[in-house]
């Protein structure tokens, strides 16, 4: 049995606009993964991460998802 994880197809969970706009991306991920808002400290960390990226690619988006899933807000949902 093969146990490799299948990568997330970000085009199925995020629109083209959400993938292209950093603010829209963060808002969409909060809505889909948290059903709420991040605490200001966690939000600031993700905003800072995104600000240091140029045009977002799939790797940047997947890393943002991983970072959001590491927050206390996600761990409690």
MOPAC internal coordinates of N, CA, C and O (Angstrom, degrees):
PM7 1SCF
backbone

  N    0.0000 0     0.00 0     0.00 0    0    0    0
  C    1.4513 1     0.00 0     0.00 0    1    0    0
  C    1.5315 1   109.22 1     0.00 0    2    1    0
  O    1.2310 1   120.48 1   -45.33 1    3    2    1
  N    1.3105 1   116.69 1   134.67 1    3    2    1
  C    1.4506 1   123.24 1  -177.03 1    5    3    2
  C    1.5299 1   109.37 1   -94.87 1    6    5    3
  O    1.2310 1   119.79 1   -56.42 1    7    6    5
  N    1.3387 1   118.01 1   123.58 1    7    6    5
  C    1.4611 1   122.06 1  -173.70 1    9    7    6
  C    1.5247 1   114.88 1  -111.12 1   10    9    7
  O    1.2310 1   118.97 1  -158.00 1   11   10    9
  N    1.3125 1   119.58 1    22.00 1   11   10    9
  C    1.4595 1   119.80 1   178.06 1   13   11   10
  C    1.5169 1   109.65 1   -71.52 1   14   13   11
  O    1.2310 1   121.22 1   -40.34 1   15   14   13
  N    1.3299 1   115.28 1   139.66 1   15   14   13
  C    1.4574 1   120.45 1   178.38 1   17   15   14
  C    1.5234 1   109.77 1   -72.11 1   18   17   15
  O    1.2310 1   121.10 1   -40.46 1   19   18   17
  N    1.3064 1   115.50 1   139.54 1   19   18   17
  C    1.4513 1   120.92 1   176.10 1   21   19   18
  C    1.5199 1   108.48 1   -85.30 1   22   21   19
  O    1.2310 1   119.62 1   -52.75 1   23   22   21
  N    1.3281 1   118.33 1   127.25 1   23   22   21
  C    1.4621 1   119.63 1  -179.86 1   25   23   22
  C    1.5237 1   111.47 1   -61.84 1   26   25   23
  O    1.2310 1   121.19 1   -29.93 1   27   26   25
  N    1.3116 1   115.33 1   150.07 1   27   26   25
  C    1.4602 1   121.25 1   177.40 1   29   27   26
  C    1.5233 1   108.39 1   -71.45 1   30   29   27
  O    1.2310 1   120.52 1   -46.06 1   31   30   29
  N    1.3258 1   116.61 1   133.94 1   31   30   29
  C    1.4656 1   121.22 1   174.11 1   33   31   30
  C    1.5183 1   107.02 1   -88.46 1   34   33   31
  O    1.2310 1   120.40 1   -82.28 1   35   34   33
  N    1.3316 1   116.84 1    97.72 1   35   34   33
  C    1.4588 1   120.69 1  -174.54 1   37   35   34
  C    1.5227 1   112.71 1   -64.32 1   38   37   35
  O    1.2310 1   119.74 1   158.65 1   39   38   37
  N    1.3206 1   118.09 1   -21.35 1   39   38   37
  C    1.4696 1   119.93 1   178.89 1   41   39   38
  C    1.5212 1   111.58 1   -70.82 1   42   41   39
  O    1.2310 1   120.34 1   162.77 1   43   42   41
  N    1.3268 1   116.96 1   -17.23 1   43   42   41
  C    1.4673 1   120.35 1   178.84 1   45   43   42
  C    1.5233 1   112.65 1   -87.07 1   46   45   43
  O    1.2310 1   120.33 1   161.37 1   47   46   45
  N    1.3422 1   116.98 1   -18.63 1   47   46   45
  C    1.4658 1   118.75 1  -177.57 1   49   47   46
  C    1.5240 1   113.59 1  -115.48 1   50   49   47
  O    1.2310 1   120.59 1   166.76 1   51   50   49
  N    1.3455 1   116.49 1   -13.24 1   51   50   49
  C    1.4638 1   119.99 1  -179.29 1   53   51   50
  C    1.5290 1   109.69 1  -133.16 1   54   53   51
  O    1.2310 1   120.99 1   -44.61 1   55   54   53
  N    1.3212 1   115.71 1   135.39 1   55   54   53
  C    1.4649 1   119.93 1   178.50 1   57   55   54
  C    1.5288 1   109.96 1   -70.59 1   58   57   55
  O    1.2310 1   120.60 1   -12.95 1   59   58   57
  N    1.3148 1   116.46 1   167.05 1   59   58   57
  C    1.4690 1   121.10 1   177.63 1   61   59   58
  C    1.5300 1   110.25 1   -59.37 1   62   61   59
  O    1.2310 1   120.01 1   139.78 1   63   62   61
  N    1.3249 1   117.59 1   -40.22 1   63   62   61
  C    1.4665 1   120.63 1   178.82 1   65   63   62
  C    1.5249 1   111.03 1   -64.30 1   66   65   63
  O    1.2310 1   120.18 1   136.44 1   67   66   65
  N    1.3206 1   117.26 1   -43.56 1   67   66   65
  C    1.4673 1   120.92 1   179.38 1   69   67   66
  C    1.5244 1   111.37 1   -63.35 1   70   69   67
  O    1.2310 1   120.29 1   144.50 1   71   70   69
  N    1.3227 1   117.04 1   -35.50 1   71   70   69
  C    1.4656 1   120.53 1   179.05 1   73   71   70
  C    1.5227 1   112.12 1   -74.18 1   74   73   71
  O    1.2310 1   119.95 1   155.27 1   75   74   73
  N    1.3263 1   117.69 1   -24.73 1   75   74   73
  C    1.4639 1   121.80 1  -176.39 1   77   75   74
  C    1.5223 1   113.08 1   -94.08 1   78   77   75
  O    1.2310 1   120.04 1   156.65 1   79   78   77
  N    1.3333 1   117.54 1   -23.35 1   79   78   77
  C    1.4682 1   121.80 1  -174.76 1   81   79   78
  C    1.5253 1   108.75 1  -112.35 1   82   81   79
  O    1.2310 1   120.65 1   -60.95 1   83   82   81
  N    1.3166 1   116.36 1   119.05 1   83   82   81
  C    1.4654 1   120.79 1  -174.08 1   85   83   82
  C    1.5248 1   113.21 1   -62.99 1   86   85   83
  O    1.2310 1   120.20 1   140.97 1   87   86   85
  N    1.3285 1   117.22 1   -39.03 1   87   86   85
  C    1.4686 1   120.16 1   178.21 1   89   87   86
  C    1.5259 1   110.60 1   -66.90 1   90   89   87
  O    1.2310 1   121.15 1   137.35 1   91   90   89
  N    1.3294 1   115.40 1   -42.65 1   91   90   89
  C    1.4646 1   119.86 1   178.88 1   93   91   90
  C    1.5225 1   110.85 1   -65.68 1   94   93   91
  O    1.2310 1   120.45 1   143.24 1   95   94   93
  N    1.3349 1   116.75 1   -36.76 1   95   94   93
  C    1.4633 1   120.77 1   178.21 1   97   95   94
  C    1.5193 1   110.52 1   -61.24 1   98   97   95
  O    1.2310 1   120.67 1   129.95 1   99   98   97
  N    1.3186 1   116.33 1   -50.05 1   99   98   97
  C    1.4625 1   119.85 1  -178.39 1  101   99   98
  C    1.5259 1   111.29 1   -62.36 1  102  101   99
  O    1.2310 1   120.21 1   136.82 1  103  102  101
  N    1.3299 1   117.21 1   -43.18 1  103  102  101
  C    1.4659 1   120.69 1   178.64 1  105  103  102
  C    1.5308 1   110.83 1   -62.24 1  106  105  103
  O    1.2310 1   120.32 1   138.20 1  107  106  105
  N    1.3255 1   117.00 1   -41.80 1  107  106  105
  C    1.4676 1   120.66 1  -179.65 1  109  107  106
  C    1.5291 1   111.26 1   -65.60 1  110  109  107
  O    1.2310 1   120.56 1   138.87 1  111  110  109
  N    1.3294 1   116.53 1   -41.13 1  111  110  109
  C    1.4631 1   119.38 1   179.86 1  113  111  110
  C    1.5282 1   111.52 1   -67.86 1  114  113  111
  O    1.2310 1   120.45 1   141.14 1  115  114  113
  N    1.3337 1   116.74 1   -38.86 1  115  114  113
  C    1.4673 1   119.54 1   175.83 1  117  115  114
  C    1.5272 1   109.97 1   -59.54 1  118  117  115
  O    1.2310 1   120.79 1   134.23 1  119  118  117
  N    1.3137 1   116.10 1   -45.77 1  119  118  117
  C    1.4720 1   120.86 1  -178.21 1  121  119  118
  C    1.5295 1   111.24 1   -64.66 1  122  121  119
  O    1.2310 1   120.46 1   133.07 1  123  122  121
  N    1.3207 1   116.72 1   -46.93 1  123  122  121
  C    1.4586 1   120.21 1  -174.76 1  125  123  122
  C    1.5315 1   113.39 1   -75.51 1  126  125  123
  O    1.2310 1   120.43 1   142.45 1  127  126  125
  N    1.3308 1   116.78 1   -37.55 1  127  126  125
  C    1.4551 1   119.24 1  -173.61 1  129  127  126
  C    1.5272 1   114.27 1   -98.98 1  130  129  127
  O    1.2310 1   120.52 1   154.26 1  131  130  129
  N    1.3211 1   116.61 1   -25.74 1  131  130  129
  C    1.4676 1   119.82 1  -176.58 1  133  131  130
  C    1.5255 1   113.79 1  -113.97 1  134  133  131
  O    1.2310 1   120.48 1   155.69 1  135  134  133
  N    1.3250 1   116.68 1   -24.31 1  135  134  133
  C    1.4613 1   121.77 1  -171.37 1  137  135  134
  C    1.5261 1   110.12 1    56.14 1  138  137  135
  O    1.2310 1   120.77 1  -147.00 1  139  138  137
  N    1.3193 1   116.14 1    33.00 1  139  138  137
  C    1.4595 1   122.09 1  -179.89 1  141  139  138
  C    1.5117 1   110.45 1  -174.36 1  142  141  139
  O    1.2310 1   120.96 1    14.59 1  143  142  141
  N    1.3275 1   115.76 1  -165.41 1  143  142  141
  C    1.4569 1   122.06 1  -178.10 1  145  143  142
  C    1.5308 1   110.88 1  -103.66 1  146  145  143
  O    1.2310 1   121.56 1   -31.31 1  147  146  145
  N    1.3073 1   114.62 1   148.69 1  147  146  145
  C    1.4602 1   120.74 1   171.77 1  149  147  146
  C    1.5198 1   109.92 1   -72.09 1  150  149  147
  O    1.2310 1   120.51 1   -22.30 1  151  150  149
  N    1.3176 1   116.63 1   157.70 1  151  150  149
  C    1.4565 1   120.55 1   170.66 1  153  151  150
  C    1.5313 1   107.30 1   -67.18 1  154  153  151
  O    1.2310 1   120.35 1   -28.21 1  155  154  153
  N    1.3297 1   116.95 1   151.79 1  155  154  153
  C    1.4705 1   119.62 1  -177.48 1  157  155  154
  C    1.5281 1   113.97 1   -53.30 1  158  157  155
  O    1.2310 1   119.59 1   140.45 1  159  158  157
  N    1.3285 1   118.38 1   -39.55 1  159  158  157
  C    1.4651 1   121.28 1  -178.87 1  161  159  158
  C    1.5320 1   111.14 1   -63.91 1  162  161  159
  O    1.2310 1   120.19 1   134.70 1  163  162  161
  N    1.3194 1   117.24 1   -45.30 1  163  162  161
  C    1.4633 1   121.01 1   179.47 1  165  163  162
  C    1.5336 1   110.85 1   -68.94 1  166  165  163
  O    1.2310 1   120.77 1   140.17 1  167  166  165
  N    1.3157 1   116.13 1   -39.83 1  167  166  165
  C    1.4635 1   119.50 1   178.16 1  169  167  166
  C    1.5221 1   110.19 1   -62.18 1  170  169  167
  O    1.2310 1   120.15 1   136.31 1  171  170  169
  N    1.3275 1   117.32 1   -43.69 1  171  170  169
  C    1.4678 1   121.05 1   179.62 1  173  171  170
  C    1.5261 1   111.30 1   -61.33 1  174  173  171
  O    1.2310 1   120.26 1   141.00 1  175  174  173
  N    1.3226 1   117.12 1   -39.00 1  175  174  173
  C    1.4648 1   120.39 1   179.08 1  177  175  174
  C    1.5239 1   111.08 1   -64.86 1  178  177  175
  O    1.2310 1   120.27 1   137.93 1  179  178  177
  N    1.3332 1   117.08 1   -42.07 1  179  178  177
  C    1.4646 1   119.68 1   178.87 1  181  179  178
  C    1.5214 1   111.23 1   -69.40 1  182  181  179
  O    1.2310 1   120.10 1   140.60 1  183  182  181
  N    1.3261 1   117.41 1   -39.40 1  183  182  181
  C    1.4678 1   120.72 1   177.01 1  185  183  182
  C    1.5264 1   109.47 1   -60.82 1  186  185  183
  O    1.2310 1   120.56 1   136.23 1  187  186  185
  N    1.3311 1   116.54 1   -43.77 1  187  186  185
  C    1.4707 1   120.38 1   179.06 1  189  187  186
  C    1.5267 1   110.51 1   -61.87 1  190  189  187
  O    1.2310 1   120.22 1   136.35 1  191  190  189
  N    1.3184 1   117.18 1   -43.65 1  191  190  189
  C    1.4655 1   120.79 1   177.89 1  193  191  190
  C    1.5294 1   109.93 1   -57.85 1  194  193  191
  O    1.2310 1   120.81 1   131.59 1  195  194  193
  N    1.3281 1   116.06 1   -48.41 1  195  194  193
  C    1.4607 1   120.13 1  -177.72 1  197  195  194
  C    1.5247 1   112.37 1   -66.53 1  198  197  195
  O    1.2310 1   120.24 1   144.17 1  199  198  197
  N    1.3316 1   117.15 1   -35.83 1  199  198  197
  C    1.4633 1   120.54 1  -179.97 1  201  199  198
  C    1.5251 1   111.75 1   -63.50 1  202  201  199
  O    1.2310 1   120.08 1   152.32 1  203  202  201
  N    1.3162 1   117.45 1   -27.68 1  203  202  201
  C    1.4605 1   120.78 1  -179.05 1  205  203  202
  C    1.5286 1   112.52 1   -86.27 1  206  205  203
  O    1.2310 1   120.45 1  -175.10 1  207  206  205
  N    1.2873 1   116.74 1     4.90 1  207  206  205
  C    1.4629 1   121.91 1   176.31 1  209  207  206
  C    1.5234 1   107.79 1  -103.08 1  210  209  207
  O    1.2310 1   120.53 1   -32.81 1  211  210  209
  N    1.2999 1   116.60 1   147.19 1  211  210  209
  C    1.4637 1   120.17 1   173.35 1  213  211  210
  C    1.5197 1   107.82 1   -78.76 1  214  213  211
  O    1.2310 1   121.13 1    49.48 1  215  214  213
  N    1.2937 1   115.45 1  -130.52 1  215  214  213
  C    1.4534 1   120.38 1   172.67 1  217  215  214
  C    1.5213 1   107.47 1   -65.92 1  218  217  215
  O    1.2310 1   121.06 1   -50.30 1  219  218  217
  N    1.3144 1   115.58 1   129.70 1  219  218  217
  C    1.4677 1   119.64 1  -176.03 1  221  219  218
  C    1.5181 1   111.16 1   -69.77 1  222  221  219
  O    1.2310 1   121.01 1   -45.29 1  223  222  221
  N    1.3112 1   115.67 1   134.71 1  223  222  221
  C    1.4561 1   120.21 1   171.85 1  225  223  222
  C    1.5277 1   108.28 1  -113.81 1  226  225  223
  O    1.2310 1   120.76 1    -0.78 1  227  226  225
  N    1.3054 1   116.15 1   179.22 1  227  226  225
  C    1.4693 1   120.79 1  -176.06 1  229  227  226
  C    1.5282 1   111.10 1   -59.35 1  230  229  227
  O    1.2310 1   120.20 1   139.80 1  231  230  229
  N    1.3077 1   117.23 1   -40.20 1  231  230  229
  C    1.4689 1   120.60 1  -179.42 1  233  231  230
  C    1.5294 1   111.08 1   -62.45 1  234  233  231
  O    1.2310 1   120.26 1   136.39 1  235  234  233
  N    1.3401 1   117.10 1   -43.61 1  235  234  233
  C    1.4684 1   121.01 1   178.08 1  237  235  234
  C    1.5242 1   110.80 1   -59.98 1  238  237  235
  O    1.2310 1   120.53 1   137.28 1  239  238  237
  N    1.3142 1   116.58 1   -42.72 1  239  238  237
  C    1.4629 1   121.20 1  -178.06 1  241  239  238
  C    1.5208 1   110.50 1   -67.75 1  242  241  239
  O    1.2310 1   120.02 1   136.37 1  243  242  241
  N    1.3196 1   117.57 1   -43.63 1  243  242  241
  C    1.4574 1   120.43 1   178.43 1  245  243  242
  C    1.5248 1   111.14 1   -63.85 1  246  245  243
  O    1.2310 1   120.30 1   142.22 1  247  246  245
  N    1.3308 1   117.03 1   -37.78 1  247  246  245
  C    1.4585 1   120.23 1   177.07 1  249  247  246
  C    1.5296 1   110.47 1   -66.05 1  250  249  247
  O    1.2310 1   119.99 1   141.87 1  251  250  249
  N    1.3166 1   117.62 1   -38.13 1  251  250  249
  C    1.4708 1   121.38 1   177.03 1  253  251  250
  C    1.5255 1   110.01 1   -62.70 1  254  253  251
  O    1.2310 1   120.37 1   137.49 1  255  254  253
  N    1.3110 1   116.89 1   -42.51 1  255  254  253
  C    1.4680 1   121.14 1   177.10 1  257  255  254
  C    1.5283 1   109.80 1   -60.98 1  258  257  255
  O    1.2310 1   120.35 1   134.74 1  259  258  257
  N    1.3249 1   116.93 1   -45.26 1  259  258  257
  C    1.4650 1   120.54 1   179.63 1  261  259  258
  C    1.5283 1   111.06 1   -61.74 1  262  261  259
  O    1.2310 1   120.59 1   137.66 1  263  262  261
  N    1.3279 1   116.49 1   -42.34 1  263  262  261
  C    1.4640 1   120.04 1   178.55 1  265  263  262
  C    1.5288 1   111.13 1   -63.63 1  266  265  263
  O    1.2310 1   120.31 1   137.32 1  267  266  265
  N    1.3243 1   117.02 1   -42.68 1  267  266  265
  C    1.4656 1   120.22 1   179.19 1  269  267  266
  C    1.5277 1   110.46 1   -63.72 1  270  269  267
  O    1.2310 1   120.61 1   142.19 1  271  270  269
  N    1.3223 1   116.43 1   -37.81 1  271  270  269
  C    1.4622 1   120.12 1  -179.97 1  273  271  270
  C    1.5350 1   111.64 1   -70.51 1  274  273  271
  O    1.2310 1   120.31 1   167.08 1  275  274  273
  N    1.3211 1   117.01 1   -12.92 1  275  274  273
  C    1.4634 1   121.33 1   177.83 1  277  275  274
  C    1.5258 1   112.94 1   -90.17 1  278  277  275
  O    1.2310 1   120.24 1   175.65 1  279  278  277
  N    1.3192 1   117.15 1    -4.35 1  279  278  277
  C    1.4710 1   120.65 1  -177.85 1  281  279  278
  C    1.5271 1   110.60 1   -78.93 1  282  281  279
  O    1.2310 1   120.39 1   -25.15 1  283  282  281
  N    1.3371 1   116.85 1   154.85 1  283  282  281
  C    1.4689 1   120.08 1   176.67 1  285  283  282
  C    1.5315 1   111.95 1   -59.19 1  286  285  283
  O    1.2310 1   120.01 1   146.18 1  287  286  285
  N    1.3255 1   117.59 1   -33.82 1  287  286  285
  C    1.4663 1   120.70 1  -179.70 1  289  287  286
  C    1.5202 1   111.40 1   -60.53 1  290  289  287
  O    1.2310 1   120.26 1   137.63 1  291  290  289
  N    1.3330 1   117.11 1   -42.37 1  291  290  289
  C    1.4519 1   120.62 1   179.26 1  293  291  290
  C    1.5336 1   110.53 1   -70.65 1  294  293  291
  O    1.2310 1   120.44 1   139.48 1  295  294  293
  N    1.2963 1   116.77 1   -40.52 1  295  294  293
  C    1.4550 1   121.09 1  -177.63 1  297  295  294
  C    1.5289 1   111.61 1   -63.25 1  298  297  295
  O    1.2310 1   120.11 1   154.17 1  299  298  297
  N    1.3223 1   117.39 1   -25.83 1  299  298  297
  C    1.4683 1   121.58 1  -178.91 1  301  299  298
  C    1.5137 1   113.62 1   -91.10 1  302  301  299
  O    1.2310 1   119.60 1   169.59 1  303  302  301
  N    1.3443 1   118.38 1   -10.41 1  303  302  301
  C    1.4660 1   120.14 1  -178.03 1  305  303  302
  C    1.5035 1   111.33 1   -86.48 1  306  305  303
  O    1.2310 1   120.10 1   180.00 1  307  306  305

